[in-house]
Structures are given as C-alpha cells and as structure tokens.
Amino acid sequence: MEDDLTQQVHDELKAAQTEVEAKDLRNLRARAELSQAAMARLIGVSASTYANWDSGTSYPKGPVVLKILRVMNEIEQQLKAAK
C-alpha cells in the first residue's frame, strides 16, 4: 500500500513538471475525431480552458497535467485497438 502511494505521488510530481504542448493536444484530438468540447469533458475542464490550451494561448499546469496524460494514454490505447 505504501509503495502504491509513493508511486502515485511520484507520478503526480513528474506529471506536474511535464509540459503538454498545444500541437500534441491538437494532433491527438484530431486523430480521435473529438471536438474541443468533448476533449474538455474527458479531462474535466471547461471548453474555453481547453480551447486556450489547444491554441497555445495558455498551458495546463499542476494536477490537471496528470489527468491529460491519462486521457491521452487512454485515447492512444483505443486508437491502437481499433486498428
């Protein structure tokens, strides 16, 4: 249990330091054929917040980066499975 918690904290700290670039968000969203609003719902943010990230006007920071990475991983897995 302690090891799982330690790993989770480590993952969250690493993700918080990771930058998610607008081009990566756009490319993945396009490949998944999702609208900005649909992607925002998956991540749990407003459509306007996601639109700002997608355009590069602002960038996700903190714990939401981990959520984005998880959603991106899930979408990648689904795209691979669909091939």
CYANA upper distance limits for C-alpha pairs under 8 A (distance plus 0.5 A):
  1 MET  CA      5 LEU  CA      6.86
  2 GLU  CA      6 THR  CA      6.61
  3 ASP  CA      7 GLN  CA      6.57
  4 ASP  CA      8 GLN  CA      6.61
  5 LEU  CA      9 VAL  CA      6.68
  6 THR  CA     10 HIS  CA      6.62
  7 GLN  CA     11 ASP  CA      6.54
  8 GLN  CA     12 GLU  CA      6.64
  9 VAL  CA     13 LEU  CA      6.65
 10 HIS  CA     14 LYS  CA      6.62
 11 ASP  CA     15 ALA  CA      6.54
 11 ASP  CA     66 LEU  CA      8.40
 12 GLU  CA     16 ALA  CA      6.57
 12 GLU  CA     63 PRO  CA      7.25
 12 GLU  CA     66 LEU  CA      6.72
 13 LEU  CA     17 GLN  CA      7.02
 14 LYS  CA     18 THR  CA      6.92
 15 ALA  CA     62 GLY  CA      8.13
 15 ALA  CA     63 PRO  CA      7.89
 15 ALA  CA     65 VAL  CA      6.33
 15 ALA  CA     66 LEU  CA      5.61
 15 ALA  CA     69 LEU  CA      8.25
 16 ALA  CA     61 LYS  CA      6.93
 16 ALA  CA     62 GLY  CA      5.05
 16 ALA  CA     63 PRO  CA      6.41
 16 ALA  CA     64 VAL  CA      8.41
 16 ALA  CA     65 VAL  CA      6.45
 16 ALA  CA     66 LEU  CA      7.31
 17 GLN  CA     62 GLY  CA      8.09
 18 THR  CA     65 VAL  CA      7.72
 19 GLU  CA     59 TYR  CA      8.32
 19 GLU  CA     60 PRO  CA      8.12
 19 GLU  CA     61 LYS  CA      8.29
 19 GLU  CA     65 VAL  CA      8.16
 20 VAL  CA     24 ASP  CA      7.46
 20 VAL  CA     25 LEU  CA      7.86
 20 VAL  CA     59 TYR  CA      7.77
 20 VAL  CA     60 PRO  CA      7.52
 20 VAL  CA     65 VAL  CA      7.71
 21 GLU  CA     25 LEU  CA      7.05
 21 GLU  CA     56 GLY  CA      8.02
 21 GLU  CA     59 TYR  CA      8.00
 22 ALA  CA     26 ARG  CA      6.65
 22 ALA  CA     53 TRP  CA      6.37
 22 ALA  CA     54 ASP  CA      5.37
 22 ALA  CA     55 SER  CA      6.63
 22 ALA  CA     56 GLY  CA      5.65
 22 ALA  CA     59 TYR  CA      8.19
 23 LYS  CA     27 ASN  CA      6.45
 23 LYS  CA     54 ASP  CA      7.77
 24 ASP  CA     28 LEU  CA      6.59
 25 LEU  CA     29 ARG  CA      6.53
 25 LEU  CA     53 TRP  CA      8.38
 25 LEU  CA     54 ASP  CA      6.52
 26 ARG  CA     30 ALA  CA      6.52
 26 ARG  CA     54 ASP  CA      6.37
 27 ASN  CA     31 ARG  CA      6.67
 28 LEU  CA     32 ALA  CA      6.60
 28 LEU  CA     72 MET  CA      7.81
 28 LEU  CA     75 ILE  CA      8.45
 29 ARG  CA     33 GLU  CA      6.50
 29 ARG  CA     34 LEU  CA      5.84
 29 ARG  CA     35 SER  CA      7.61
 29 ARG  CA     36 GLN  CA      8.08
 29 ARG  CA     39 MET  CA      7.54
 30 ALA  CA     34 LEU  CA      6.80
 30 ALA  CA     35 SER  CA      8.50
 32 ALA  CA     75 ILE  CA      7.48
 32 ALA  CA     79 LEU  CA      7.70
 34 LEU  CA     38 ALA  CA      6.38
 34 LEU  CA     39 MET  CA      6.76
 35 SER  CA     39 MET  CA      6.76
 36 GLN  CA     40 ALA  CA      6.55
 36 GLN  CA     47 ALA  CA      6.95
 36 GLN  CA     50 TYR  CA      7.12
 36 GLN  CA     51 ALA  CA      6.81
 36 GLN  CA     54 ASP  CA      8.34
 37 ALA  CA     41 ARG  CA      6.77
 37 ALA  CA     46 SER  CA      8.18
 37 ALA  CA     47 ALA  CA      5.36
 37 ALA  CA     50 TYR  CA      8.12
 38 ALA  CA     42 LEU  CA      6.93
 39 MET  CA     43 ILE  CA      6.84
 39 MET  CA     50 TYR  CA      8.15
 40 ALA  CA     44 GLY  CA      6.36
 40 ALA  CA     45 VAL  CA      5.68
 40 ALA  CA     46 SER  CA      6.42
 40 ALA  CA     47 ALA  CA      5.85
 40 ALA  CA     49 THR  CA      8.34
 40 ALA  CA     50 TYR  CA      6.03
 41 ARG  CA     45 VAL  CA      6.73
 41 ARG  CA     46 SER  CA      7.75
 41 ARG  CA     47 ALA  CA      8.08
 42 LEU  CA     71 VAL  CA      7.52
 43 ILE  CA     64 VAL  CA      8.26
 43 ILE  CA     67 LYS  CA      6.71
 43 ILE  CA     68 ILE  CA      6.51
 43 ILE  CA     71 VAL  CA      7.22
 45 VAL  CA     49 THR  CA      6.95
 45 VAL  CA     50 TYR  CA      7.20
 46 SER  CA     50 TYR  CA      6.89
 47 ALA  CA     51 ALA  CA      6.53
 48 SER  CA     52 ASN  CA      6.76
 49 THR  CA     53 TRP  CA      7.04
 50 TYR  CA     54 ASP  CA      6.52
 51 ALA  CA     55 SER  CA      6.61
 52 ASN  CA     56 GLY  CA      6.57
 52 ASN  CA     57 THR  CA      5.46
 52 ASN  CA     58 SER  CA      5.96
 52 ASN  CA     59 TYR  CA      7.99
 53 TRP  CA     57 THR  CA      6.58
 53 TRP  CA     58 SER  CA      5.68
 53 TRP  CA     59 TYR  CA      5.61
 53 TRP  CA     60 PRO  CA      7.14
 60 PRO  CA     64 VAL  CA      7.07
 60 PRO  CA     65 VAL  CA      6.54
 61 LYS  CA     65 VAL  CA      6.42
 62 GLY  CA     66 LEU  CA      8.31
 63 PRO  CA     67 LYS  CA      7.44
 64 VAL  CA     68 ILE  CA      6.69
 65 VAL  CA     69 LEU  CA      6.66
 66 LEU  CA     70 ARG  CA      6.70
 67 LYS  CA     71 VAL  CA      6.67
 68 ILE  CA     72 MET  CA      6.46
 69 LEU  CA     73 ASN  CA      6.55
 70 ARG  CA     74 GLU  CA      6.69
 71 VAL  CA     75 ILE  CA      6.66
 72 MET  CA     76 GLU  CA      6.62
 73 ASN  CA     77 GLN  CA      6.66
 74 GLU  CA     78 GLN  CA      6.75
 75 ILE  CA     79 LEU  CA      6.60
 76 GLU  CA     80 LYS  CA      6.67
 77 GLN  CA     81 ALA  CA      6.64
 78 GLN  CA     82 ALA  CA      6.64
 79 LEU  CA     83 LYS  CA      7.21
